[in-house]
Amino acid sequence: MHDSTRRGMRPRIAPAGLMFLAITSVGWGFNWPVTKFLLSELPPLTLRGVTGVLGALLLAAFAILRSQSLKVAPEIWPRLLLAGLLNVTGWMVLMGLALLWLPASEAALIAYTMPVWASIIAWPVLGERPTLLRTIALVMAFAGLAAIMGGNGIAASEEKLPGIIMALAGSIGFAVGTVLSKKLPIHLPPITAAAWQIGAGCLPVALAGLLLETTHLDRMTTVGWVLVVYSTVVQFCIAYVSWFAALSRLPASVAAIGTMAVPVIGVLASAIALHEPLGPGQIAALIFTLAAVVLATRG
């Protein structure tokens, strides 16, 4: 693991970290419209929890096939459970519920205020002083996202308020988890770390869903089943493993700013798949946001 958080040193940007970050952004970006669609066929806690547990089991099986140990040292468990709570449980529950009040594009944009919170927290906790380029990139990215939100006619109406609050809470929780993952690193292979964090994070969500919600599997469409497989394999197995791999190779603030490509992909995918608003102004703002992400990785 690169020592990218030592005070007084400029963090090194690892090319492999950027590659894993790109995989994460694509996987999570497409999952926003997927989740929005699936909420019309499955209740939120069951959808998020059960697919997560299945994803964790697949990762555990893959780790075993690769002869990787699933053993976790006793001193690592508190860090693992805390990361699972912040990066998985809180995110899955709050974002799943937020989508009940908000369109997928709006929920994605609000959720990815996360880099602001991560950058703010990373300064005192990790000593990652924001560089000029990274600060400019953050401002550019939020200007782009604000333009998209304005172009979509987004308004913080009273009806949407629960969704907005939940999306912001999930965003702040994920930012805290991102920074703490650098402060208290989990020294496990990425697949093993992802399997345990996703499993521990999603199991209580799945149990709550099975106890509190009513699921009608017989009413699910063929498209629904295909998207459940996508959500399980791509979101949990591929994207989360890539996220943990990226986070181990990049400064927390760079990783966080890099994820701002996720709502760009989410808005585009939602416009195509769900016919949510997208015009020339929004497209220009998306390009502006992506340019900011590229700038951040060079700062």
Order of alpha helices (4+ residues) and beta strands (2+ residues): alpha-alpha-alpha-alpha-alpha-alpha-alpha-alpha-alpha-alpha-alpha-alpha-alpha-alpha
